[in-house]
Amino acid sequence: MDPDFRFDPDGSDDERAAPARRKPAQSPWEFSSYAESVAAEHARRRTTSIDEKISQALRGSRGGGGMPAIPDGCMHTISINWTGYMWQCYNRIWEASPFPCYLFIIRVVRIRRAREANQEAVLLALCLKTFKDKVIIFSGTKHSAHRLKIIFGLSGMKAAELHGNLTQAQRLEALELFKKQEVDFLIATDVAARGIDIVGVRTVINFSCPRDARTYLHRVGRTARAGREGYAVTFITDDDRSLLKAIVKKAGSQLKSRIVAEKPVAECAKLIEQLEDQISTIIQEEREERILRKAEMEATKAENMIAHKDEIYSRPKRTWFATEKEKKLLAKAAKDSTSQGTSNSGVISAQQAEDLRLKEKRRREREKNLPRKKRRRLEAQREVLEDESEDEEEAKENKGGKKAKKGQSLVDVAYRRAKSMKASGDQMASWRRAVEQSAWVVEVEKVARHGDPSAEAAWWRRHSIYRVPACIKDLNRRAYQPQVVSLGPFHHGDPNLLPMEEHKRRALLHFLRRVRPSRPLAEFAVAVADAAEQLEGAYQGLADEWRRGETEVEKKRERFLEMMIVDGCFLLEVMRTASGWEVNDYADDDPVFSSHGLLYTVPYIRRDMIMIENQLPLLVLVKLVAVESGIKENEDFINRLVQRFLSPPARPPATGVGLALHPLDILRRSLLVGPAPSPRAPQETAATDDIIRSAEELYEAGIRLRRSPTSSLLDIRFHRGVLHLPVIAVDDTTEYILLNLMAFERLHAGAGNDVTAYVFFMDNMIDSARDVALLTARRIIYNTVGSDKAVARLFNGLSRDVVLEPQSALDDVHREVNAYCRRRWHRWRANLVHTYFRSPWSFLSLAAAVFLLVMTVMQTVYTVLPFYKGD
């Protein structure tokens, strides 16, 4: 039985032949004799009529609207190119999963940043050991695809390539070879991601990660077509984290991690290294062959032109075609005539000016639409014409009307330029000798010969205060810019921060008045000067105006030490005032050192103290307090004073751990204080082990969320279905604090990655406002910024362009939570909660269905009992 209407390849429905095929005694929507119900739609022409008819067909397939339902066992084949309306209809009627049309297993191979160089070896190992035939490999570029084809061929594997550098005949030949299974691997670019239906493709390997999720769906759609099964393997690097997260969220239980054995990868890497010379030779030979073939074509063309010269010149001139030279001569003649007409009759008419403008516009549009090679050739010809016109004008001026030189070809122009370059060879040689003997070359050579690697390592270890690179700062400049006060040299002299310099000077004077006459300023200056080398070394990229050099030594030293002492005394005065010390020599209405200043000014100073570029080494405070009190061992006192000022609610850091680097380091220690996780041996993590599900999904899977007993960011544990998380108060400074702490961990080699790991963890846990609401209800998040959506945006934006190290403190938690969620019972429970307990209406419908089922059973029992009692 034929269908009543069908969808043709052009996207338009054909209803004219439908009445002749109908059977009068049957419904126009009879599906009972079909093994498949197929709804296809063309990607280029989508019309409302098609959407409506597919919607009708889908509703009819469920028996809606008086239409009979499709019997059990029928197959639905749908298209990824459906419109949003058609997808909504399908999902609403059939309650489809995120990947309803694919029956493939999604696997991800995580390529760590340190192993990206072995990506070809990983692919070769997979194809040699696991996926041996009927495999399509997608590469990112044409050159990469061709290189893989050469590697596979030299490794004894039958492969074909399909990309834009091939002719149409070569592409069709490659497809035919793959369809006939004469080759096992088809290495292609995205040119093969759409419009190709090859029966029996078992595996699709994304050697290079696609640009977005839609391209990913088109690629993997080459396998598991029309109900068949297949595998989709994707190579994911650290730069492709966002796409991996999207795949994890949508695929659910269909996604599986893939761990490639180390030994086969090492063997394949060694094999590729041995074949590298042959690969380079083949690529070079192919390049030379292309050049030679092009030259032969040009030579053949020239021979034909010489052999058939008479015939060519005897042909009638094409009036509809003009060469570039003719066009230029015509334009020049028109210009001359225009200028003559202008001298005779004034100016050209408006119509003539409009015609010239439209003509020039059409010319530019034609050149813009030309292929790249033709545009370059056209530019080269235009350059030749310009050179010819210059030569003609020069010949007219020098030879007084003699015949100008004939036009030259591109080869002649290149030869003339090469000859002029050769004529200036002596000048280039003298210039080269001058460069070799220049001062900076001699200086660099001297340093390279006598440099000490150990001294260089010690130099880098001294740095602890850094300028934020532009790639980080451009994401959020306000997060790294102080607002009211500058500490240290990086922002000293900023016009926006100059008003606070007066108060810094006043703080120095009050500090000295309380310790004089027993402690003069000279003693403080000498104490800080003893540590000048360490203080200068703490700042990476310190400008020469602050460093001590061979000239103006005293002046530079005095300026740097003055800044250190003034800033250090200011911090001591602010922290002591805020901590409740008895400082009675300030006025009651002081704008900074009073109750009014504590309320309105000190919060901004506290915020500026956590800016990574606005740090002051705590060694300065140690030296100042040592002179003031006469006690040299005061490192724990400085740590407690700074920590109490920056984060009063937190527990103070443990004593005896040494002096912190600066206030930001103190804040980091206070956030991480607590029992450190027990060290474990490094394990090979799966590709998706560092991607954890959102809080709502974890709750649906049966994981209970509870508060940790401490506020340490490291106190995240998972045990027997309970995930313990530290409490965090989200306010206006949370974003600035976390961004500066992450920047410090990224720039300082010994800082670790604990804060970065926590931010990544929370970014995975929070996807929407519902996740924030759940964590707030469990008293894990205290939201003081406003809406839950704002908190979700905050955490989702913190980890942009940040790379997490392969081994972090939360790896074990990720692994245990993902293992718990992958268990079958927990997946079923999550699906039940997500489907029937997400809203009160779905729960009521489930309760009504259960109630009706129970009532039906009871009615059946009461109906049957009298029958047996009667006997």
C-alpha positions in Angstrom: 0.0 0.0 0.0 1.4 3.4 -1.0 1.2 6.4 1.3 -1.4 9.1 0.7 1.3 11.8 0.5 5.1 11.8 0.3 7.9 14.3 0.7 9.9 14.8 -2.4 13.7 15.7 -2.3 13.0 19.4 -2.9 11.1 19.8 0.3 7.6 20.2 -1.4 4.8 17.6 -1.1 3.2 16.0 -4.0 -0.6 15.6 -3.6 -1.7 15.3 -7.2 -1.2 11.5 -7.4 -2.6 10.8 -3.9 -6.3 10.3 -4.7 -5.6 7.7 -7.3 -3.7 5.6 -4.8 -6.2 5.7 -2.0 -8.3 2.7 -1.0 -11.9 3.8 -0.4 -12.5 1.4 2.4 -9.5 2.4 4.5 -8.5 5.5 6.5 -6.2 7.9 4.7 -3.8 7.4 7.7 -3.6 3.6 7.7 -0.1 2.6 8.9 -0.7 -1.1 9.7 1.1 -2.5 6.7 4.3 -0.5 7.1 7.5 -1.6 8.6 8.8 1.9 8.8 7.3 5.4 9.1 9.8 7.8 7.6 9.6 11.6 7.9 12.4 13.4 5.9 12.9 17.1 5.3 15.3 18.9 3.0 17.7 21.2 4.8 17.6 24.0 2.2 13.8 24.5 1.8 11.7 24.3 4.9 8.0 25.3 4.5 5.2 25.6 7.0 3.2 23.0 5.0 5.9 20.4 5.6 6.0 21.2 9.3 2.3 20.8 9.6 2.1 17.6 7.7 4.9 16.0 9.7 3.2 17.1 12.8 -0.1 15.5 11.6 1.8 12.3 10.7 3.4 12.2 14.2 0.1 12.7 15.9 -1.4 10.1 13.7 1.3 7.6 14.5 0.3 7.8 18.2 -3.4 7.3 17.3 -4.4 10.9 17.9 -7.3 12.7 16.2 -9.1 9.5 15.3 -6.1 8.1 13.5 -4.9 4.5 14.1 -1.6 4.2 15.8 1.5 2.6 14.4 1.8 -1.0 15.6 4.6 -2.1 17.9 8.0 -2.8 16.3 7.8 -0.1 13.7 10.8 2.2 13.2 10.9 6.0 13.1 13.7 7.6 11.1 14.0 11.3 11.7 16.2 14.1 10.3 18.7 16.3 12.2 17.7 19.1 9.8 14.2 19.4 11.2 13.0 22.8 12.2 12.5 23.7 15.8 8.7 23.4 15.5 9.0 19.8 14.2 11.4 18.8 17.0 9.0 20.3 19.6 6.2 18.3 18.1 8.2 15.1 18.1 9.4 15.5 21.6 6.0 16.4 22.9 4.3 13.4 21.3 7.0 10.8 21.7 8.9 12.2 24.7 12.1 11.6 22.9 15.5 11.6 24.4 18.1 14.2 23.4 19.5 11.8 20.8 16.4 10.0 19.6 17.6 9.1 16.1 21.0 7.6 17.0 21.7 4.1 18.2 25.4 4.7 18.6 27.8 4.6 21.6 29.4 8.0 22.2 33.0 7.7 23.4 35.4 10.4 24.2 39.2 10.3 24.3 40.7 13.1 26.4 44.0 14.4 25.1 45.8 16.2 27.9 47.8 19.3 27.0 51.1 17.6 27.7 50.2 14.8 25.2 48.7 16.7 22.3 51.8 16.0 20.3 50.9 12.2 20.4 47.4 12.7 19.0 48.3 11.0 15.7 49.8 8.1 17.6 46.6 7.7 19.7 44.5 7.6 16.5 46.8 5.1 14.8 46.7 2.9 17.9 42.9 2.9 18.0 42.6 2.1 14.3 45.2 -0.7 14.5 43.7 -2.4 17.6 40.0 -1.6 17.8 38.3 0.2 14.9 39.8 -1.7 11.9 37.2 -1.2 9.1 34.3 1.0 7.8 35.7 4.0 9.7 35.3 7.7 8.7 37.9 10.0 10.3 37.1 13.7 10.4 40.1 16.1 10.4 40.1 19.8 10.8 42.2 20.9 7.8 42.9 19.6 4.3 46.7 19.4 5.1 46.0 17.4 8.2 43.8 14.9 6.4 46.4 14.4 3.7 49.1 13.8 6.3 47.0 11.2 8.0 46.4 9.5 4.6 50.2 9.3 4.1 50.7 7.9 7.7 48.0 5.3 7.2 49.4 4.3 3.9 53.0 3.9 5.2 51.6 1.9 8.1 50.1 -0.7 5.8 46.5 0.5 6.3 44.1 1.0 3.3 42.8 4.6 3.4 41.3 7.2 1.1 41.0 10.9 1.5 38.2 13.4 0.8 38.7 17.1 1.1 38.7 20.4 -0.9 42.1 20.0 -2.5 40.8 17.1 -4.6 39.0 17.4 -7.9 35.4 16.2 -8.2 36.6 13.0 -10.0 39.0 12.2 -7.2 36.4 12.8 -4.5 33.9 10.4 -6.3 36.6 7.8 -6.7 37.4 8.0 -2.9 33.8 7.6 -2.0 33.4 4.7 -4.5 36.4 2.9 -3.0 35.0 3.3 0.5 31.6 2.1 -0.5 33.0 -1.0 -2.2 35.1 -1.6 1.0 38.3 -1.6 -1.0 39.6 0.8 1.6 38.9 0.6 5.4 39.3 4.2 6.3 38.0 7.4 4.8 39.9 10.5 6.1 37.8 13.6 5.3 37.1 17.2 6.4 33.7 18.6 7.1 32.9 18.4 3.3 31.8 14.8 4.1 29.8 15.7 7.2 26.5 16.3 5.3 24.7 14.8 2.4 26.6 11.5 2.3 24.8 8.3 3.1 27.2 5.3 3.1 25.6 2.0 4.2 27.5 0.1 6.9 29.7 2.8 8.5 30.5 1.4 11.9 32.6 4.1 13.4 33.1 7.9 13.1 36.2 9.3 14.7 36.5 13.1 15.3 40.3 13.5 15.1 39.8 17.2 15.4 37.0 18.5 17.6 34.1 20.1 15.7 33.5 23.8 16.1 30.1 23.4 17.7 27.5 20.8 18.8 25.6 21.0 15.6 28.6 20.2 13.5 29.3 17.3 15.9 25.8 15.9 15.3 26.2 16.1 11.6 29.6 14.3 11.8 28.5 11.5 14.0 25.3 11.2 12.0 27.3 9.3 9.3 27.0 6.2 11.4 24.0 4.5 13.1 21.7 5.7 10.3 18.1 4.4 10.0 18.2 2.3 13.1 21.6 0.8 12.7 24.3 0.7 15.4 27.6 2.4 15.5 30.4 4.1 17.5 31.2 7.8 17.7 34.7 8.6 19.1 35.8 12.2 19.7 39.3 13.4 20.6 38.9 16.2 23.1 41.7 18.6 24.2 41.7 21.0 27.1 40.7 23.8 24.7 37.5 21.9 23.8 36.1 21.8 27.3 32.8 23.7 26.5 31.9 21.2 23.7 32.7 18.3 26.0 30.4 19.7 28.6 27.6 20.1 26.1 28.0 16.5 24.9 28.0 15.2 28.5 24.8 17.1 29.3 22.9 15.9 26.3 24.2 12.4 25.9 23.6 11.3 29.5 24.1 7.5 29.9 25.1 7.0 26.2 28.4 8.7 26.7 31.3 6.4 27.7 34.9 7.3 28.4 37.7 5.6 26.5 41.2 5.0 28.0 43.8 4.2 25.4 46.6 1.8 26.6 49.9 3.5 26.9 52.0 0.8 25.3 50.3 0.8 21.8 50.4 4.6 21.8 54.1 4.6 22.5 54.7 2.1 19.8 52.7 4.1 17.3 54.5 7.3 18.3 57.8 5.6 17.7 56.6 4.3 14.3 55.4 7.8 13.2 58.8 9.3 14.3 60.6 6.7 12.2 58.3 7.5 9.2 58.7 11.3 9.6 61.5 11.5 7.0 59.4 9.6 4.5 56.4 11.7 5.2 58.3 14.9 4.6 59.8 13.5 1.4 56.4 12.5 0.0 54.9 15.9 0.8 57.9 17.7 -0.8 57.7 15.5 -3.9 54.0 16.1 -4.2 54.6 19.9 -4.0 57.3 19.7 -6.6 55.1 17.6 -8.8 52.3 20.2 -8.6 54.7 22.9 -9.6 56.1 20.8 -12.4 52.6 20.0 -13.6 51.6 23.6 -13.6 54.8 24.5 -15.5 54.0 21.8 -18.1 50.5 23.2 -18.6 51.9 26.6 -19.1 54.5 25.3 -21.6 51.9 23.3 -23.5 49.7 26.4 -23.6 52.6 28.4 -25.0 53.5 25.7 -27.6 49.9 25.6 -28.7 49.8 29.4 -29.1 53.0 29.3 -31.2 51.8 26.4 -33.3 48.4 27.9 -33.9 49.5 31.5 -34.0 48.0 32.3 -37.4 44.7 30.6 -36.6 44.5 32.5 -33.3 45.2 35.9 -34.9 42.9 35.2 -37.8 39.9 34.8 -35.4 37.6 37.8 -35.2 38.2 40.0 -32.3 35.9 39.5 -29.3 34.1 42.7 -28.9 32.5 41.6 -25.7 35.8 40.8 -24.0 38.5 43.2 -23.0 41.9 42.5 -21.4 43.1 44.3 -18.4 45.4 46.4 -20.5 42.6 47.3 -22.9 40.4 48.2 -20.0 43.1 50.5 -18.6 43.7 52.2 -22.0 40.0 52.7 -22.5 39.7 54.2 -19.0 42.6 56.5 -19.6 41.1 57.6 -22.9 37.8 58.2 -21.2 39.6 60.2 -18.6 41.4 62.3 -21.2 38.2 62.9 -23.0 36.5 63.8 -19.8 39.3 66.2 -18.9 39.1 67.8 -22.4 35.4 68.1 -22.1 35.8 69.6 -18.7 38.2 72.3 -20.1 35.8 73.1 -22.9 32.4 72.9 -21.2 33.1 73.1 -17.5 32.2 69.9 -15.5 30.8 66.5 -16.5 27.1 65.9 -16.1 25.6 64.2 -13.0 24.5 61.3 -15.2 28.0 60.6 -16.4 29.4 60.8 -12.8 26.7 58.3 -11.6 27.5 55.9 -14.5 31.2 56.0 -13.6 30.5 55.4 -10.0 28.2 52.4 -10.7 30.7 51.0 -13.2 33.5 51.1 -10.5 31.1 49.6 -7.9 30.3 46.7 -10.2 34.0 46.1 -10.9 34.7 45.9 -7.2 31.8 43.5 -6.6 33.0 41.2 -9.4 36.5 41.1 -8.0 35.2 40.5 -4.5 33.3 37.4 -5.7 36.3 35.9 -7.6 38.2 33.0 -6.1 41.3 33.8 -4.1 43.7 32.6 -6.8 42.1 34.6 -9.5 42.1 37.7 -7.3 45.8 37.3 -6.7 46.4 36.8 -10.4 44.4 39.9 -11.2 46.3 42.0 -8.6 49.6 40.7 -10.2 48.4 41.7 -13.7 47.4 45.1 -12.4 50.8 45.6 -10.8 52.4 44.7 -14.2 50.3 47.2 -16.0 51.3 49.9 -13.5 54.9 49.1 -14.0 54.4 49.2 -17.8 52.7 52.6 -17.6 55.6 54.0 -15.4 58.1 52.6 -17.9 56.3 54.2 -20.8 56.1 57.6 -19.1 59.8 57.4 -18.2 60.7 56.4 -21.8 58.8 59.4 -23.1 60.5 61.8 -20.7 64.1 60.4 -21.3 64.0 59.5 -24.9 61.9 62.3 -26.3 59.1 60.5 -27.9 60.9 57.2 -28.8 58.9 54.1 -28.9 58.1 52.8 -25.4 59.0 49.3 -24.2 56.5 46.6 -24.9 54.5 45.0 -22.1 56.3 42.5 -20.0 55.1 39.2 -18.5 55.1 38.3 -14.9 58.3 36.3 -15.4 60.0 39.3 -16.9 58.9 41.5 -14.0 60.2 38.9 -11.5 63.5 38.6 -13.4 63.9 42.4 -13.4 63.3 42.6 -9.7 65.7 39.8 -8.9 68.4 41.4 -11.0 68.0 44.7 -9.1 68.3 42.8 -5.8 71.4 41.1 -7.0 72.9 44.4 -8.0 72.5 45.6 -4.4 74.2 42.5 -3.0 77.3 44.4 -1.8 75.1 46.8 0.1 73.3 44.0 1.8 76.5 42.3 2.8 77.9 45.5 4.4 74.6 45.9 6.3 74.8 42.3 7.5 78.3 42.9 8.8 77.1 46.0 10.6 74.3 44.0 12.3 76.7 41.3 13.4 78.9 43.8 15.1 76.1 45.8 16.7 76.2 46.3 20.5 73.0 44.3 21.4 74.2 41.2 19.4 77.6 41.2 21.1 75.8 41.6 24.5 73.4 38.8 24.0 76.2 36.5 22.8 78.2 37.3 25.9 75.2 36.5 28.2 74.5 33.3 26.4 78.2 32.2 26.8 78.5 33.1 30.5 74.9 32.7 31.7 74.2 30.6 34.9 71.0 28.4 34.7 70.9 28.1 38.5 70.9 31.9 38.9 68.1 32.2 36.4 66.0 29.6 38.4 66.7 31.5 41.6 65.6 34.7 39.9 62.2 33.3 38.9 61.6 31.8 42.4 61.8 35.3 43.9 58.7 36.6 42.1 55.4 36.6 43.9 53.6 39.7 42.6 52.7 39.7 38.9 51.1 41.8 36.2 48.0 40.1 34.8 48.4 39.2 31.1 46.1 40.9 28.7 44.5 37.6 27.7 43.2 37.3 31.3 42.5 40.9 32.0 40.4 41.5 28.9 37.7 39.1 30.2 37.0 41.4 33.2 39.3 44.4 33.7 37.5 45.8 36.8 38.4 42.6 38.7 42.1 43.4 38.6 42.0 47.3 38.8 42.2 49.0 42.3 39.6 51.6 43.0 40.8 53.8 45.8 44.4 53.1 46.8 47.6 51.9 45.1 50.0 49.5 47.0 53.3 48.8 45.4 54.8 50.2 42.1 52.4 48.8 39.5 49.6 51.3 40.0 51.6 54.0 41.7 50.9 57.4 40.2 47.5 56.4 38.7 45.4 59.6 38.5 42.3 57.9 39.8 44.2 56.8 43.0 46.1 60.0 43.8 43.5 61.3 46.3 44.5 58.5 48.7 48.2 59.5 48.7 47.5 62.4 51.1 46.0 59.9 53.6 48.9 57.6 53.2 51.3 60.4 54.1 49.1 61.3 57.2 49.2 57.6 58.3 53.0 57.7 58.2 53.1 60.9 60.3 50.8 59.4 62.9 52.8 56.2 63.0 56.0 58.1 63.6 54.5 60.4 66.3 53.6 57.4 68.5 57.1 55.8 68.3 59.3 58.9 68.5 61.7 59.9 69.8 62.9 56.4 70.6 62.4 55.2 67.0 63.3 57.8 64.4 62.4 57.3 60.7 66.0 56.5 59.8 65.9 53.2 61.7 62.8 52.1 59.7 64.5 53.2 56.5 67.6 51.2 57.3 65.6 48.1 58.2 63.7 48.2 55.0 66.8 48.9 53.0 68.4 45.7 54.2 65.6 43.8 52.4 65.6 46.0 49.3 66.9 43.1 47.0 64.1 40.8 48.2 61.5 43.5 47.8 62.5 44.4 44.3 62.7 40.7 43.3 59.1 40.1 44.5 57.7 42.2 41.6 57.9 40.5 38.2 58.5 43.0 35.4 59.4 45.9 37.7 60.1 49.0 35.7 63.6 50.5 35.5 62.5 53.6 37.2 62.2 51.6 40.5 65.2 49.4 40.1 68.7 50.2 41.3 71.0 50.7 38.3 74.6 51.8 37.7 73.4 55.4 37.4 71.4 57.4 39.9 71.6 54.5 42.3 70.7 56.6 45.4 67.8 58.3 43.8 66.1 55.2 42.6 66.7 53.4 45.9 65.3 56.2 47.9 62.1 56.4 45.8 61.5 52.7 46.0 62.1 52.5 49.8 60.0 55.6 50.4 57.1 53.9 48.6 57.5 50.7 50.6 57.6 52.5 54.0 54.7 54.8 53.2 52.5 52.0 51.9 53.5 49.7 54.8 52.7 52.2 57.5 49.4 53.0 55.8 48.4 49.3 55.9 49.4 48.9 59.5 47.3 52.0 60.5 44.2 50.8 58.6 44.3 47.3 59.9 44.9 48.4 63.5 42.0 50.8 63.3 39.7 48.2 61.9 40.8 45.6 64.4 39.8 47.8 67.4 43.3 48.9 68.5 43.4 52.0 70.7 44.6 54.6 68.2 43.5 58.0 69.8 45.5 60.5 67.7 42.9 60.6 64.8 40.0 63.0 64.7 36.5 61.7 65.1 35.5 62.9 61.7 38.6 61.5 59.9 37.6 60.3 56.4 39.6 57.1 56.8 40.7 56.3 60.3 37.4 56.7 62.1 34.1 54.9 62.5 32.8 56.8 59.4 35.9 55.7 57.4 35.5 52.1 58.6 31.9 52.1 57.2 32.5 53.8 53.8 36.2 53.8 52.9 37.8 50.7 54.5 35.7 48.2 52.5 37.1 49.6 49.3 40.7 49.4 50.7 40.0 45.8 51.7 38.9 45.1 48.2 42.0 46.7 46.7 44.3 44.7 49.0 43.2 41.5 47.2 44.1 42.7 43.7 47.0 40.6 42.4 48.7 43.7 40.8 48.2 45.8 44.0 50.1 43.6 46.5 52.7 44.7 49.1 55.2 42.1 50.4 54.5 41.3 54.0 58.2 41.4 54.6 57.8 45.2 54.7 55.3 45.0 57.6 57.6 42.5 59.4 60.5 45.0 59.2 58.4 48.0 60.4 56.8 46.1 63.3 60.3 44.7 64.3 61.7 48.2 64.6 58.5 49.6 66.3 58.3 46.8 69.0 61.8 45.6 69.2 60.6 42.0 68.5 62.1 40.4 65.4 60.1 37.2 65.4 56.7 38.6 64.5 55.7 36.6 61.4 52.7 34.9 63.0 51.5 38.2 64.4 51.5 39.8 60.9 49.8 36.7 59.4 47.0 36.9 62.0 46.6 40.7 61.7 46.2 40.6 57.9 44.0 37.6 57.9 41.7 39.1 60.5 41.3 42.2 58.5 40.6 40.5 55.2 38.2 37.7 56.3 37.1 38.0 59.9 34.6 35.0 59.9 37.2 32.5 58.8 39.5 30.6 61.1 43.0 32.1 61.4 45.8 30.3 59.7 47.9 27.9 61.7 51.0 29.3 63.4 54.5 28.2 62.6 54.0 27.9 58.8 56.1 30.9 58.0 55.4 34.4 56.6 53.0 34.6 53.8 54.0 36.3 50.6 51.4 39.1 50.6 47.8 39.8 51.6 46.4 37.8 48.7 48.4 34.8 49.8 47.1 35.2 53.3 43.5 35.2 52.0 44.2 32.0 50.0 45.6 30.2 53.0 42.6 31.1 55.1 40.2 29.8 52.5 42.1 26.5 52.2 42.8 26.0 56.0 41.8 22.6 57.3 42.8 19.0 56.9 44.3 18.5 53.5 43.1 15.5 51.4 45.1 12.4 51.8 47.6 12.1 48.9 46.9 9.3 46.5 48.9 7.8 43.7 48.2 9.5 40.3 45.6 7.6 38.3 44.7 7.7 34.6 41.4 9.6 34.6 38.8 9.1 32.0 37.9 11.8 29.6 34.7 12.9 31.4 35.8 12.4 35.0 36.4 16.1 35.5 32.9 16.9 34.2 30.4 16.5 37.0 26.7 16.7 36.6 24.7 19.7 37.9 23.3 19.9 41.4 19.8 19.3 40.2 20.8 16.2 38.2 22.8 14.9 41.2 19.8 15.3 43.4 17.6 13.5 40.9 20.2 10.6 40.9 19.7 10.2 44.7 22.8 12.1 45.9 22.2 14.1 49.1 23.8 17.5 49.4 25.1 18.5 52.8 27.2 21.3 54.4 30.8 20.5 55.3 31.8 21.0 59.0 34.5 23.5 57.9 34.6 26.4 55.5 37.7 25.2 53.7 37.4 25.0 50.0 39.2 21.7 50.2 36.6 20.1 52.4 34.6 18.5 49.6 33.9 14.8 50.2 31.7 12.1 48.8 30.7 9.1 50.9 27.8 6.6 50.4 25.7 8.9 48.3 26.3 12.1 50.4 28.2 15.0 48.9 29.6 17.4 51.5 30.3 20.9 50.2 31.8 23.9 52.1 29.6 26.9 52.8 30.2 30.0 50.6 28.7 33.5 51.0 28.3 35.0 47.5 28.4 38.8 47.6 29.7 41.6 45.4 33.4 40.8 46.2 33.2 37.0 45.5 33.9 37.4 41.8 37.0 39.7 42.4 38.4 37.4 45.1 38.1 34.2 43.1 39.4 35.7 39.9 42.5 37.2 41.6 43.2 33.9 43.5 42.9 31.9 40.2 45.2 34.4 38.5 47.8 34.0 41.3 47.6 30.2 41.0 48.1 30.5 37.3 51.0 32.9 37.4 52.8 31.6 40.6 54.4 28.2 40.0 54.3 27.1 43.6 50.7 28.2 44.5 49.0 25.0 43.4 45.5 24.8 41.8 43.1 24.3 44.8 41.0 27.4 44.2 40.9 26.8 40.5 39.7 23.2 41.1 37.0 24.5 43.4 35.8 27.0 40.8 35.7 24.3 38.1 33.7 22.1 40.5 31.1 24.7 41.2 30.9 25.7 37.5 30.0 22.1 36.7 27.5 21.9 39.7 25.7 25.2 38.7 24.1 25.4 35.3 21.0 27.3 36.0 19.1 29.2 38.7 17.4 25.9 39.8 20.8 24.6 40.8 21.5 27.7 42.9 18.1 27.5 44.5 18.8 23.9 45.5 22.2 24.7 47.0 20.7 27.7 48.8 17.9 25.5 50.3 20.6 23.2 51.6 22.4 26.2 53.2 25.5 25.7 51.1 25.3 29.0 49.3 24.3 32.3 51.1 23.1 34.5 48.3 23.5 38.3 48.9 23.8 39.5 45.3 20.1 39.2 44.4 18.7 36.6 42.0 19.7 33.0 41.7 20.3 33.6 38.0 23.0 36.2 38.8 24.8 33.6 41.0 24.7 31.1 38.1 26.1 33.6 35.7 28.9 34.5 38.1 30.1 30.9 38.5 29.7 30.0 34.8 31.8 33.0 33.8 34.7 32.4 36.3 36.3 29.5 34.4 36.5 31.1 30.9 39.8 30.5 29.2 41.2 28.8 32.3 43.0 25.4 32.1 42.9 23.0 35.0 45.9 20.9 35.7 45.5 17.1 35.0 45.9 16.2 38.7 43.8 18.3 41.2 42.7 17.9 44.8 39.1 17.1 43.6 39.9 14.4 41.1 38.8 11.6 43.5 35.5 13.3 44.2 34.8 13.7 40.5 35.6 10.1 39.9 33.4 8.8 42.8 30.4 10.9 41.9 30.5 10.0 38.3 30.8 6.3 39.2 27.8 6.6 41.5 25.7 8.3 38.7 26.7 5.7 36.1 25.1 2.8 38.1 22.0 1.5 36.4 19.6 1.9 39.4 20.7 5.5 40.0 20.1 6.4 36.3 16.6 4.9 36.5 15.9 6.8 39.7 17.1 10.0 38.1 14.9 9.4 35.1 11.9 8.7 37.3 12.3 11.8 39.4 13.0 14.0 36.3 9.9 12.7 34.5 7.3 12.3 37.2 8.4 14.4 40.2 9.6 17.6 38.4 6.3 19.4 38.8 3.2 18.9 40.9 1.1 18.2 37.8 3.2 15.3 36.6 3.2 13.9 40.2 -0.6 14.2 40.3 -1.0 12.4 37.0 1.3 9.6 38.3 -0.7 9.4 41.5 -3.9 9.3 39.6 -2.7 6.5 37.4 -1.5 4.5 40.4 -4.8 5.1 42.1 -6.7 3.9 39.1 -4.5 0.8 38.8 -5.1 -0.1 42.4 -8.9 0.5 42.1 -8.9 -1.7 39.0 -7.1 -4.5 40.8 -9.5 -4.2 43.8 -12.5 -4.2 41.5 -11.2 -7.3 39.8 -10.7 -9.1 43.1 -14.1 -8.3 44.4 -15.6 -9.4 41.1 -13.8 -12.8 41.2 -14.4 -13.6 44.9 -18.2 -14.1 44.7 -17.6 -16.6 41.9 -15.4 -18.8 44.1 -17.6 -18.3 47.2 -20.6 -19.4 45.2 -18.8 -22.7 44.5 
